[in-house]
Amino acid sequence: MAEIIQKDGTWTFDGDVLRLTPGRDKNVSLLRKTVGELVVPLDALAGISFEQGKKTGRLRLRLRDGADPLLHATGGRLTEPHDPYQLVVESDRYGVAEYFVDEVRGALLLDRVPSGPVDAYLLPGPSVPLSVSAGDGTASFDGERVRLEWNWKTEDSKVAAGARTLSLDDIAAVEWHPAAGLDNGCLRFTVRNAPTKAPPKYDPNAVELWGFKKDPLMALVAAAVQARLPHPAAPVAHRAAEPVQDAPAPAAEDDHDALLRRLRELGELHRAGVLTDDEFALAKQAVLKRM
């Protein structure tokens, strides 16, 4: 067994799995403390590296594409303080870090673990139920439904639309973006048959994030949902949410309830000022013709 213990955390490898436990140091991010210990199977790894610096070094794990719902939902946008697959190493433990890397690399070679992408998640994602308050709302997920509730900082049109409840069947995709510079971040859900390009401030299916301490925790909500959606690389036959090739393509769009939902979405976008009066009238007319 190989183990390295640092203020930033403890990594342990027993030949089959790596256990990544965050440290209790004040510099360890809230996201990593909330995630807690991660158990990473060897076959989820694409590689490991160690970078030396003058005062500290850094161990980095590279996971196979598609292995972790957290990495998929965040699209590689987790910065270093929040990335659970990095460990800060003090200079007097460089030898231990190098030994740790050799042990993991040796196991990868011995077990002939491929480094290519996978078509199923090899990590389970965050446990549920899960609820996070940040930015202009609260996102809760119980494993089957997402609920978005708004606070006093929410834009008026989103407040007027009320709290939002989305079942997994309604959700086509989820993504998390951190705030960067003058651009706000978001937790956004893409809803089937009701896509929107509205900014997160006005999007009733998004929580707007402003770069505060709890923002990264919204990535956990995104990961928990992502883990329960069809894997993007899975064979089409295994994606229950996608139609079989012989199914009539317009069936979902012609569904009466789906069209009603689309009308509500258009109304919310119109009230938010995203759609002009003319754009709203044309879009509404098009939907009504299909009902």
MISE-144688 format. One line per field, with one value per residue: residue number from 1; residue in one letter; x, y, z of N, C-alpha, C in turn. Coordinates in steps of 0.001 Angstrom, whole numbers, plus 500000, padded with zeros to 6 digits. Atoms other than C-alpha are relative to their C-alpha. Layout:
num	[NUM ...];
residuo	[A ...];
nu	[X ...];
nv	[Y ...];
nw	[Z ...];
cau	[X ...];
cav	[Y ...];
caw	[Z ...];
cu	[X ...];
cv	[Y ...];
cw	[Z ...];
//
This chain:
num	[1 2 3 4 5 6 7 8 9 10 11 12 13 14 15 16 17 18 19 20 21 22 23 24 25 26 27 28 29 30 31 32 33 34 35 36 37 38 39 40 41 42 43 44 45 46 47 48 49 50 51 52 53 54 55 56 57 58 59 60 61 62 63 64 65 66 67 68 69 70 71 72 73 74 75 76 77 78 79 80 81 82 83 84 85 86 87 88 89 90 91 92 93 94 95 96 97 98 99 100 101 102 103 104 105 106 107 108 109 110 111 112 113 114 115 116 117 118 119 120 121 122 123 124 125 126 127 128 129 130 131 132 133 134 135 136 137 138 139 140 141 142 143 144 145 146 147 148 149 150 151 152 153 154 155 156 157 158 159 160 161 162 163 164 165 166 167 168 169 170 171 172 173 174 175 176 177 178 179 180 181 182 183 184 185 186 187 188 189 190 191 192 193 194 195 196 197 198 199 200 201 202 203 204 205 206 207 208 209 210 211 212 213 214 215 216 217 218 219 220 221 222 223 224 225 226 227 228 229 230 231 232 233 234 235 236 237 238 239 240 241 242 243 244 245 246 247 248 249 250 251 252 253 254 255 256 257 258 259 260 261 262 263 264 265 266 267 268 269 270 271 272 273 274 275 276 277 278 279 280 281 282 283 284 285 286 287 288 289 290 291];
residuo	[M A E I I Q K D G T W T F D G D V L R L T P G R D K N V S L L R K T V G E L V V P L D A L A G I S F E Q G K K T G R L R L R L R D G A D P L L H A T G G R L T E P H D P Y Q L V V E S D R Y G V A E Y F V D E V R G A L L L D R V P S G P V D A Y L L P G P S V P L S V S A G D G T A S F D G E R V R L E W N W K T E D S K V A A G A R T L S L D D I A A V E W H P A A G L D N G C L R F T V R N A P T K A P P K Y D P N A V E L W G F K K D P L M A L V A A A V Q A R L P H P A A P V A H R A A E P V Q D A P A P A A E D D H D A L L R R L R E L G E L H R A G V L T D D E F A L A K Q A V L K R M];
nu	[500842 499287 500780 499348 500807 499648 501016 501026 500793 499312 500288 499609 500190 499823 499827 501269 500691 499369 500880 499569 500654 499558 499455 500780 499347 500912 499905 500754 501230 501286 500460 499299 500433 501367 499930 499461 499111 500336 499420 499814 499487 498831 500366 500498 498845 499269 498603 499675 498757 499540 499288 499229 499764 498965 500497 500977 500259 501415 500396 501203 500579 500740 500998 500431 501153 501296 500012 500508 501047 499617 499144 500795 500939 499266 499247 498622 499953 499661 498656 499130 500383 501201 499837 499675 498994 498689 499540 498805 498981 498891 498733 499314 500681 499891 499627 501200 500886 499465 500255 501435 500225 499463 500877 501233 499663 499697 501264 500676 499335 500199 501395 500280 501166 499951 500126 501023 501287 500896 501394 500817 499326 499298 500181 501446 500497 500391 501194 501210 500409 498976 500576 498975 500465 498936 500458 501372 500984 499666 500228 500118 500172 500265 499731 501004 500476 499249 500867 499309 500745 499340 499842 500294 499083 500374 500651 501449 500737 499823 500793 501408 500287 500100 499027 499961 499739 499681 499699 498870 500469 500082 498660 499167 498595 499745 498634 499612 498955 499626 499866 498640 499880 501270 501073 500548 500088 501367 500394 501068 500612 500633 501262 500452 501091 500144 498657 499951 498678 500044 498946 500427 500768 501397 500366 500644 499380 498595 499648 498884 498968 499247 498604 499831 499387 500795 500256 499542 500854 501008 499449 500399 501364 499857 499426 500979 500965 499301 499782 501265 500406 499299 498617 499949 499296 500627 500676 501322 501026 500064 500457 501463 500613 499956 500933 499491 499966 501278 501044 500253 499208 500713 500980 499812 500280 501429 500685 500729 499375 498720 500289 500403 498774 499293 500697 499605 498618 500005 500534 498978 498968 500574 500053 498629 499439 499111 500711 500782 501426 500183 499423 500876 501239 499722 499711 501252 500863 499468 500337 501450 500377 499690 500845];
nv	[498797 498724 498958 498715 499205 498595 499112 499851 501215 501288 500901 501374 500907 501386 500860 500072 498708 498874 499286 498608 499404 498609 499651 499085 498699 498899 499709 500991 499329 500476 501059 501251 500453 500500 501269 501023 500988 500550 501310 500025 501294 499900 499968 498671 499116 499925 499718 499256 499244 499219 498794 499429 498568 499656 500177 501100 500668 500322 501260 499849 501170 499752 501047 500281 499192 500620 500867 499307 499027 498659 499397 499791 498898 498738 499772 499613 498609 499901 499448 500820 500202 500815 501248 501068 500893 499406 499984 499194 500795 499236 500357 501092 501256 500237 501399 500817 499754 500716 501420 500186 499987 501245 501104 499921 500266 501427 500741 499737 500816 501410 500352 499597 499120 499066 498592 499376 499667 501088 499720 500106 499352 500917 499440 499859 498634 499650 500655 499191 498669 498966 498663 498958 498622 499112 499122 499501 501028 501267 501173 501231 501186 501165 501205 500108 498675 498793 498873 498721 498995 498712 499177 498572 499418 500518 499078 500019 500916 501353 500079 500043 501333 500909 501088 500869 501409 500725 501422 500425 500182 498682 499417 500547 499780 499089 499492 499021 499069 499075 498592 499708 498582 499283 500900 500844 501420 500523 501400 499921 501233 499946 500717 500571 499332 498599 499421 498546 499381 498837 499944 500642 499055 500065 501370 500649 501305 499774 499189 499119 500015 498751 500147 500055 501206 501214 500271 501316 501084 500251 501027 501299 500236 500357 501342 500982 500157 500593 501421 500722 499833 500948 499631 499470 500894 501321 500379 499386 500958 500012 498701 500082 498694 499663 500812 501027 499390 500144 499205 498746 498930 498873 500406 499289 498585 499818 500285 498813 499446 499390 498723 499073 499586 499081 498712 499358 499551 498805 498903 499578 499282 498725 499133 499660 499088 500698 499988 498798 500280 500677 501339 500794 500270 500996 501283 500484 500439 501258 501053 500191 500718 501418 500564];
nw	[500000 500049 499337 499777 499075 500038 499443 501022 500071 499972 501111 499708 501133 499555 501165 500737 499939 499316 499081 499933 498839 499838 498697 499167 500037 500352 501435 500770 500426 499502 500894 499694 498676 500128 500741 499112 500611 501314 500277 501451 500462 500871 501417 500354 500177 501258 499680 498791 500170 498858 500425 498897 499934 499019 498635 499995 501258 500168 500612 500825 500632 501231 500154 501367 500403 499764 498818 498818 500336 499546 501022 501218 499801 499859 501226 499732 499542 498579 499829 499162 498591 499878 500740 499048 500551 499827 498612 499765 499305 499428 500648 499308 500328 501435 500219 499785 501138 501161 499758 500200 501451 500566 499631 500785 501399 500118 499976 501266 501015 499686 500280 501379 499986 501138 499614 500829 499375 499618 500358 498793 498876 499107 498675 499823 499848 498632 499469 499888 500469 500005 500159 499935 500192 500463 501063 499895 499677 499340 500849 499222 500834 499161 500780 501049 500386 499650 499644 499986 499256 500171 498803 500183 500992 501316 500931 499767 500872 499476 498766 500394 500536 498868 499886 501182 499724 501223 499823 500822 501374 500633 500126 501074 499666 498885 500041 498977 500420 498930 500375 500475 500312 499899 500424 498948 500297 499895 500069 501003 500472 501316 499876 501272 500727 499589 499887 499869 500046 499122 498982 498756 499178 500395 500345 498852 499766 499645 498830 500325 498970 500052 499620 498558 499441 500174 501425 500473 499525 501027 500888 499460 500488 501416 500097 499538 501093 501140 499738 500198 501394 500877 500294 501371 500921 499973 501246 500102 499576 498549 499514 499918 500237 501409 500783 500910 501323 500683 499353 500716 499407 499422 499005 498741 500196 500196 498761 499554 498793 500369 500638 498938 499312 500894 499914 498739 500164 500847 499198 499038 500747 500418 498818 499613 500977 500925 501273 500276 500202 501293 499918 499151 500734 501037 499372 499417 501091 500529 499058 500011 501218 499854 498943];
cau	[500000 501178 500108 500948 499664 499666 497864 495958 494746 495653 495885 495995 496412 495910 496458 492792 491419 492666 491123 491326 490565 490599 492649 491365 493645 491941 493119 491140 488119 484511 483746 486406 485373 481744 482605 484599 486491 486477 487026 488452 488753 491982 490143 488816 492344 494029 497230 498954 501672 503743 504918 507684 507943 510391 508190 505393 504577 501317 500037 497464 495182 493861 490608 489370 486880 483349 484365 483250 479913 481426 484116 481586 479073 481739 483530 486982 486080 486876 489837 492771 491478 488280 489623 489491 491983 494893 496980 499453 502700 505248 508845 510031 507606 508677 510243 507008 505035 507347 507019 503221 503253 505444 503091 499997 501684 502976 499474 498058 500644 500244 496449 496653 494118 493269 493446 490650 487102 484408 480700 479492 480234 482795 482178 478716 478540 477427 474872 471305 469184 471236 470397 472591 471825 473985 473591 469956 468410 468418 468782 467594 467731 466241 467380 464242 463366 465188 463553 464693 463564 464344 465490 465237 468129 466372 465261 461531 460444 461913 460263 456933 457199 457526 459551 460504 460286 461902 461795 464765 462658 462348 466105 468205 471458 472970 476045 477885 479933 481936 481893 484919 485958 482903 480892 478593 478426 475427 473920 471762 469359 468444 464791 463462 461204 461751 465313 466251 469210 468227 470986 470942 469575 466317 466360 463816 465847 469110 470587 472811 476125 478212 481508 480910 482167 479265 479124 481276 478801 476306 478675 477693 474024 475038 477112 474346 471905 474477 475138 471465 471143 472030 475781 476594 478823 476487 475119 471918 469957 470756 469545 465991 465444 466175 463677 464232 464970 461538 459665 457983 460294 457638 455685 457244 456920 453248 452434 449825 451522 454875 453316 451697 455070 456558 453885 454722 458429 457727 455612 458425 460960 458612 458052 461801 462376 464333 461679 460209 456440 456704 458991 456679 453585 455186 456482 453155 451266 453563 452944 449185 449027 450462 447960];
cav	[500000 503536 506550 510231 512412 516199 519193 519406 515820 512141 509890 506113 503422 499703 498401 498476 501862 505279 506946 510727 512321 516138 517640 519827 522733 526123 526345 523262 524449 524109 521981 519387 519285 518770 516000 514183 511016 509962 506329 506123 502674 502034 501489 505068 506485 507671 508748 510423 513091 514992 518571 519929 523557 525448 525337 522923 520414 519035 515532 515332 512502 512394 510469 508798 510930 510158 508337 510997 512856 515767 516372 515964 518406 521024 520564 520921 524323 523473 525626 524241 524963 523023 520176 516985 515286 517505 517388 520009 518331 519905 519892 517465 514838 514958 511501 510036 511670 510186 506741 507131 507993 504984 502643 503885 503884 500362 499145 500813 499019 495702 495729 497110 499817 501715 505498 506124 507334 505179 504845 504500 506439 504686 506995 507371 511143 513000 511350 512645 514308 517429 521113 524154 527870 530280 533195 533996 530716 527303 524080 520827 517312 514161 511716 512089 515796 519103 522033 525609 528237 531941 534516 538268 538842 537088 539039 539894 537782 534607 535366 535932 532535 530896 527912 525416 521603 519461 515681 513785 512993 516743 517334 516853 518235 520070 522275 524376 527470 529482 533263 534599 538234 540350 537355 535641 531878 529554 526175 525581 522812 522238 521221 518933 520629 524005 525155 528719 530973 533507 534705 532861 536021 535535 531792 530032 526820 528350 529666 532690 532654 535683 534229 533762 531015 528582 528807 525675 523617 524048 521834 518987 519397 519315 516160 514382 515028 514153 510790 509885 511044 508724 508674 510805 508084 505171 503194 504794 501612 502065 505647 505305 509020 508980 507782 504549 505249 503952 506199 509222 512183 514855 512795 514465 517944 517381 516316 518694 519056 519787 522549 524061 524064 525778 528488 529133 529347 531861 533932 533990 535049 537768 539130 539050 541179 538488 538292 541404 541761 540722 537762 536580 536885 534886 532176 531908 531644 528855 526865 527389 526088 522778 522322];
caw	[500000 499198 501235 501382 504248 503881 505364 502082 502403 502419 499380 499835 497168 497867 494340 493358 494453 495461 498506 498391 501761 502081 504894 507712 506906 506568 502956 501915 499942 501089 498029 498844 502507 501490 499002 501684 500844 497194 496268 492753 491125 489271 485979 486148 485886 482725 484489 487419 487569 490105 489553 491770 492842 495046 498136 497260 494581 493260 492649 489870 488864 485316 484981 481833 479909 481042 484237 486723 486537 488495 485873 483064 484549 485263 481943 483497 484945 488581 489583 491576 495110 494372 492218 494347 492035 493031 496215 497429 498569 500922 499676 502374 501006 497366 497654 499021 496196 493565 495159 495160 491444 490649 492530 490705 487309 487923 488739 485614 483481 485266 484937 481386 482188 478976 479094 476601 477311 478906 478110 481715 484899 487113 490078 491623 491987 495138 497400 497596 498874 498281 498664 498019 498394 496415 494025 493325 494454 496104 494107 495693 494262 495795 493129 491019 490948 490933 492716 492131 494636 494503 497059 497509 495083 492180 489112 489252 486268 487801 491138 489398 487695 491113 492266 489568 489800 487113 486936 485512 482448 481808 481912 478782 480208 483170 483405 485954 485142 487687 487735 485829 485792 485095 483859 486335 486567 486712 487356 484283 483292 479654 479572 476853 474272 475943 475174 476067 475371 477996 480341 483708 485354 483426 482777 485049 484699 485918 489157 488596 490507 491423 492562 496278 498596 498130 494334 493784 495837 492999 490995 493334 492391 488732 489303 491240 488381 485713 487373 486887 483279 480372 479838 476760 475320 476039 473079 471812 472546 476250 476481 477681 477292 473566 470918 468985 465324 464208 466642 465026 465606 466219 468790 471837 470352 469544 473073 474499 477895 476277 474182 477258 478985 475934 476093 479732 478873 476113 478484 481056 478432 477199 480717 481298 478220 476376 473630 472000 471541 467896 468631 471385 469167 466345 468661 470464 467173 466000 469186 469103 465533 466713 469550];
cu	[500871 499107 500833 499040 500517 498907 498821 499104 500866 499557 500552 499681 500302 500183 498757 499283 500884 498949 500572 499214 500488 500539 499091 500606 499020 500022 499272 498623 498754 499472 500651 499596 498601 499975 500476 500904 499456 500707 500045 500539 501142 499600 499362 501138 500582 501478 500148 501323 500339 500851 500693 500117 501057 499540 499019 499903 498522 499849 498720 499579 499290 499045 499651 498752 498702 499926 499304 498927 500326 500851 499219 499104 500698 500886 501427 500155 500239 501428 500766 499543 498843 500129 500393 501089 501391 500351 501278 500963 501117 501332 500715 499325 500036 500339 498807 499047 500472 499769 498522 499674 500481 499088 498732 500285 500303 498740 499231 500594 499723 498593 499572 498724 500094 499791 498898 498701 499185 498565 499050 500775 500607 500038 498521 499470 499573 498728 498851 499191 501094 499333 501106 499350 501186 499433 498572 498980 500551 499651 500007 499754 499852 500268 499020 499553 500966 498986 500864 499104 500812 500061 499774 500902 499648 499303 498477 499258 500127 499193 498522 499617 499894 501083 499833 500289 500172 500258 501191 499594 499915 501375 500798 501479 500094 501454 500209 501134 500353 499962 501452 500088 498689 498804 499546 499967 498561 500004 498799 499531 499383 498777 499542 498813 499791 501373 499924 501443 500034 501183 499501 499157 498511 499512 499372 500559 501470 500095 501216 500976 500921 501436 500249 500411 499229 499724 500463 499120 498882 500495 499619 498575 500063 500521 499008 498944 500657 500167 498762 499408 500712 501417 500099 500681 499381 499376 498572 498911 499816 499509 498476 499335 499952 499063 500709 499859 498671 498894 499796 500673 499176 499080 500136 499615 498496 499202 499387 500658 501313 499782 499533 501206 500760 499349 500378 501419 500059 499472 501012 501103 499497 499952 501393 500662 500942 499386 499246 498531 499766 500528 499106 498727 500204 500224 498737 499064 500452 499641 498512 499529 500198 499139 498671];
cv	[501245 501064 501269 500873 501435 500838 500137 498770 498755 499165 498619 499123 498582 499028 499894 501339 501042 500653 501404 500682 501431 500253 500964 501399 501084 500318 498979 500576 499346 498858 498670 499458 499397 498656 498882 499035 499516 498659 499834 498635 500186 500117 501322 500962 499927 500265 500765 500719 500731 501154 500611 501510 500282 499719 498839 499390 499655 498642 500228 498639 500439 498832 499799 500820 499215 499147 500643 501013 501420 500699 500264 501225 501346 500286 500454 501408 500155 500505 499199 499860 499030 498632 498881 499059 500620 500021 500816 499207 500913 499464 498835 498647 499704 498541 499070 500149 499236 498492 499687 499932 498699 498811 499998 499692 498532 499159 500191 499149 498521 499538 500372 500848 500957 501427 500721 500245 498755 500392 499782 500650 498947 500523 500349 501420 500255 499290 500996 499505 501041 501344 501037 501355 500867 500889 500446 498920 498814 498862 498759 498838 498787 498678 499809 501353 501081 501091 501257 501019 501290 500786 501480 500673 499578 501061 499787 498973 498549 499808 499840 498621 498958 498937 499032 498564 499266 498539 499645 499817 501320 500533 499293 500121 500943 500445 501031 500852 500903 501439 500256 501458 500720 499132 499131 498550 499523 498495 500000 498605 500246 499103 499518 500787 501447 500636 501521 500470 501242 499979 499374 500912 499891 498571 499307 498615 500123 500798 500834 500044 501204 499899 499973 498597 498719 499649 498609 498846 499693 498961 498608 499649 499565 498572 498925 499741 499292 498496 499168 500220 498943 500490 500461 499082 498604 499682 500536 499075 500006 501319 500021 501309 500359 499096 498940 500538 499879 500838 501289 501162 501090 499627 500798 501455 500262 499704 501275 500641 500692 501360 501035 500508 501012 501377 500749 500542 501289 501201 500538 500795 501364 500981 500446 500959 499349 499960 501320 499616 499225 498569 499075 499616 498919 498623 499383 499458 498647 498836 499686 499222 498505 499324 499513];
cw	[500000 500618 500132 500816 499994 500673 499040 499899 500039 498812 500350 498793 500442 498842 499146 499949 500665 500890 500203 501118 500172 501414 500751 500037 499533 498506 499124 499696 500590 499132 500356 501366 499931 499283 500913 499258 498660 499829 498478 499582 499007 498536 499578 499678 498590 500260 501298 499765 501290 499488 501212 499869 501044 501428 500120 498612 499913 499319 499224 499469 498726 499798 498530 499695 500222 501239 501188 499613 500449 498948 498722 500144 500078 498795 500214 500534 501503 500125 501053 501459 500181 499338 500970 499519 499964 501487 500105 500877 500493 499464 500693 499759 498501 499697 500152 498811 498765 500132 499743 498512 499368 500291 499144 498539 499778 499960 498694 498872 500213 499654 498583 499906 498813 500479 499232 500753 500323 499634 501169 501142 500921 501431 500158 500018 501431 500435 500096 501196 500225 499770 500215 499746 499623 498900 500225 500341 500759 499055 500879 499056 500898 499284 498861 499469 500462 500345 500109 500698 500024 501302 499667 498968 498573 499157 500048 499150 500469 501276 499647 499476 501100 500002 498832 500440 498681 500334 499113 498544 499245 499607 498913 500326 501191 499903 501095 499452 501180 499498 499618 499587 500235 499613 501168 499561 500104 500195 499073 499592 498625 500045 498622 499457 500428 500160 500113 499942 500868 500966 501297 500898 499726 499740 501213 500313 500384 501293 499609 501174 499826 500503 501489 500447 499691 498543 499550 500468 499016 498996 500492 499581 498542 499845 500419 498929 498818 500172 499715 498613 499150 499702 498546 498994 499962 498647 499995 500516 501507 500569 499990 499644 498524 499212 499175 498588 499260 500626 499225 500694 500634 501142 501287 499859 499863 501260 500570 501217 499688 499362 501018 500769 499156 500025 501273 499918 499186 500770 500986 499305 499549 501172 500432 499020 499009 498605 499845 499828 498709 500039 500813 499248 498942 500595 500592 498927 499453 500917 499952 498777 500131 501065 499435];
//
